[in-house]
Amino acid sequence: MKRYCFLLTLLIALAPSCLSAQTQESYNRASIYPIYMLHPGAKMYNEIYDACLAMPIPDKYNDHRLSVRVVQGMSLKAKEKEVLPAVTDFLKKNQVAKRMVAKWFERNKQTGECYTDLIAQRALYSVSAFEMMKARYTITKKPVLPDVDKNLIPNTFVLVNDISYIDKEEKAQVASAVFFIVGSVAEIAGGAASMAGSSTGSNIGDLASSLAQVGNSISDLVAGFTVDITTYLYQLKWNDEIANQFYLNHYCDSTNLSQDKKVAFDRETNLFNLDYIGSYTARSEKTVLRGLYTPEDVFRKVLTRAQDKNIVELQRRYPQFKVTDVVSAVLPHNELEVLIGLKEGVTPKSKYEVLERSIGNDGTIVYSRKAVIQPLPDRIWDNRFMAVEEEAVNANLGATRFKLLSGNINDITPGLLVRELR
């Protein structure tokens, strides 16, 4: 109960900023850790490596990245079915699940001390103004939100992106490779750091030297840069049993530092795990070169958009990974706006439900549908990576406008949940 009250106190301390904002209706925002799997010896390895390090986290997710961003494997001719077990083995061997839990609690490696600031900060996306207000008046009773960590931590995902360059010159795909474990995470991180120091390879050097000032054309080789990306999706396993064991055997803060708990966590190898959810493979689309002036721009744009494409498809296939957003504005003529667009897979045929979240008499969270909405075909925001630089149609809209298919516009306010119907 002590750690529950501490979490609640943190939330209440942060409540004024939540209560003053119109768009702070609750929703569970997923946290993700993308890992990029590359294959040394393949063409464009250095260029892809640099681009992966520069790729942004999609803005609908919390950034839960660890220190290792890019891992390398040994090039082998292998069947697709051999890749997944190797990826799973790598994640388990290097205790990625435990490291992600440690990040949630901002655990100090030297002392074992844990903090709940990150949980409190991210909880603001999951706690409505109504819930926060109610919590103010129940602090001396049973907390309204005693399990805020249990609503956030399970919503944590690892995306392992296996990237293969498509050799247009040879008109053949670079041979697929199986992920081969190359030492420990520390060794991989060390190799990554040393590689970053000499990341500008001969290919990109030759290309860069051929480019003049801004506005000149990019070489055909770079302009035709294409990749296949297979994204393997994993979810952090966190339930009552795991949480109870963690708090009992491993959790300590400044008021109860324990060397025994620190050592127990360091030696723990079985409690924390990742569940494999599924995968999706896509090929990058043809690149529009408008607004791109260096090879680095091309590589980053192609890879980011390909990753975003896979994320959209994984959301559609696996409900636990689905992104929710909120109504940002209610407009005349039964219209409203939401800060989603082409990057989230919005099309003229997409349909979304608008949900109001409240707390039932038993303290559980209840969702009630207030409306069903559909995008206006000519008002879909192009928010894909570098769409503004590309001067894409609707890149400057700032939001997608929706029409009401059912429901009463008077029942909709900024901050209500928006979730795609499937």
C-alpha positions, -999 to +999 in steps of 0.1 A: +000+000+000+029+023+007+041+023-029+005+029-041+001+060-019+034+073-032+023+069-068-010+086-060+008+114-043+029+120-073-001+120-096-019+145-074+011+168-073+010+169-111-028+172-112-031+210-117-015+209-152-038+180-161-069+198-148-061+230-167-058+213-201-089+207-222-074+177-240-062+156-211-090+130-213-075+096-204-061+070-227-034+044-224-003+055-244+019+026-254+057+027-248+079+012-274+116+002-279+125-003-316+156-023-323+172-024-358+187-056-370+213-052-398+235-076-417+272-067-421+285-073-456+253-062-473+254-031-495+244+002-479+251-012-444+268+020-432+242+042-447+213+021-431+231+020-398+234+058-396+198+063-407+185+039-380+203+058-353+186+090-366+151+076-369+125+093-346+101+075-323+065+078-337+049+106-318+019+085-306+041+064-284+063+069-254+100+065-260+112+035-240+145+029-259+174+013-241+211+021-249+213-005-277+196+006-309+212-014-337+223-050-335+242-069-361+241-105-372+262-129-392+250-132-428+236-167-434+213-181-460+184-192-439+147-197-440+123-171-426+111-195-399+147-196-384+148-158-378+121-156-351+136-181-327+169-164-330+154-130-323+135-143-293+166-160-280+186-127-283+160-108-263+159-134-236+196-139-234+202-102-230+174-097-205+157-070-224+125-074-205+142-069-172+160-038-185+127-024-197+112-028-162+143-012-147+138+018-171+101+021-160+113+026-124+144+046-133+164+021-112+198+031-100+222+003-110+246+011-082+222+013-053+190-005-066+169+026-057+138+029-077+118+061-086+082+065-098+085+099-116+084+083-151+053+063-142+036+094-128+045+115-159+032+089-183+001+083-161-010+118-170-019+103-204-040+077-187-057+096-159-086+119-167-093+152-150-124+136-134-103+107-119-076+131-107-102+153-090-118+123-074-084+111-062-080+144-043-109+136-020-101+099-014-064+101-005-071+091+031-093+062+020-086+035-005-068+050-035-089+054-066-059+045-088-038+020-068-027+001-099-017+029-122+016+011-129-003-021-138-022-001-165+009+013-180+037-012-178+019-040-197+014-015-225+051-017-234+064-032-266+096-042-284+098-039-322+127-058-338+131-045-373+149-068-396+161-046-425+172-060-459+185-037-487+170-044-521+199-043-547+183-026-577+215-030-597+215-067-595+176-068-595+177-092-566+171-090-529+202-092-507+203-127-492+181-130-461+200-134-429+194-151-397+199-131-365+231-145-349+239-135-314+271-115-313+281-115-276+264-097-248+245-064-250+276-046-236+297-060-265+271-051-291+268-016-276+306-013-277+307-024-313+279+000-322+298+029-305+330+022-323+312+017-356+295+051-352+329+067-353+335+055-388+299+053-400+305+072-433+314+044-456+330+045-490+296+043-508+281+073-491+314+091-493+315+087-531+279+097-533+283+128-511+313+139-532+292+138-563+265+161-548+267+199-553+248+225-533+212+222-521+188+217-550+211+194-571+199+159-580+206+129-560+223+099-577+202+072-592+216+046-567+204+066-537+171+078-554+162+041-559+171+031-524+146+004-513+144-019-483+123-047-470+115-045-433+101-074-412+090-061-378+087-086-349+064-073-322+068-083-285+049-072-254+063-069-219+046-094-196+034-077-164+006-090-143-004-092-106+019-121-098+049-105-115+042-071-099+038-086-064+071-105-067+088-074-080+076-051-052+082-078-025+117-089-036+132-062-058+116-028-052+132-003-029+133+035-027+152+061-007+132+052+025+141+015+024+173+009+005+181-028+006+213-044-007+196-078-006+168-065-030+194-049-053+214-082-056+182-102-060+172-080-090+206-081-105+206-119-104+170-124-115+167-143-148+132-158-149+107-133-136+106-108-165+097-119-200+084-107-234+055-123-252+058-126-289+027-110-306+033-113-343+051-098-373+046-080-406+068-075-436+066-046-460+087-031-488+094+006-488+075+027-513+090+048-541+106+079-527+095+114-537+128+133-538+113+168-535+128+184-504+156+159-501+191+172-507+215+147-493+217+109-494+212+109-456+178+125-461+168+097-485+179+069-462+162+084-432+129+091-450+127+057-467+134+037-434+111+059-412+082+056-435+087+018-440+087+014-402+056+035-398+039+014-424+046-018-405+035-002-372+001+007-388-004-029-400+006-044-367-019-021-350-047-034-373-038-070-367-032-069-329-057-049-308-033-047-278-010-026-300-037-003-313-032+034-309-059+057-295-059+094-297-082+122-285-105+148-301-085+180-305-113+203-316-151+203-321-162+224-352-194+236-367-214+215-392-211+182-371-173+181-377-143+176-354-105+173-357-081+146-344-043+148-346-038+117-367-033+112-405-017+092-432+011+081-408-015+063-387-031+048-418-061+071-420-080+066-453-114+080-467-129+046-457-116+046-421-141+047-393-135+056-357-155+056-325-155+084-300-155+071-264-161+087-230-142+073-201-156+072-166-153+053-133-180+029-124-194+024-089-170-005-083-140+016-093-135+000-127-130+021-158-160+022-181-160+033-218-192+045-234-195+052-272-206+088-279-203+088-317-189+072-349-169+094-372-153+092-407-126+114-423-135+140-449-116+127-480-100+161-488-091+169-452-068+139-443-036+153-428-004+140-445+017+138-414+042+112-427+078+118-420+092+147-441+058+153-458+062+191-453+096+191-470+081+170-498+054+197-502+028+169-501-009+177-505-024+184-470+009+183-453+002+216-435-033+208-423-021+200-387-050+176-381-075+154-399-111+166-401-139+141-395-177+141-401-202+126-377-218+094-389-238+088-357-242+104-323-248+140-312-221+166-317-232+182-284-220+152-266-185+155-279-159+176-262-121+180-268-103+152-250-127+123-256-110+091-268-108+083-305-102+047-316-103+030-350-131+005-357-121-028-372 
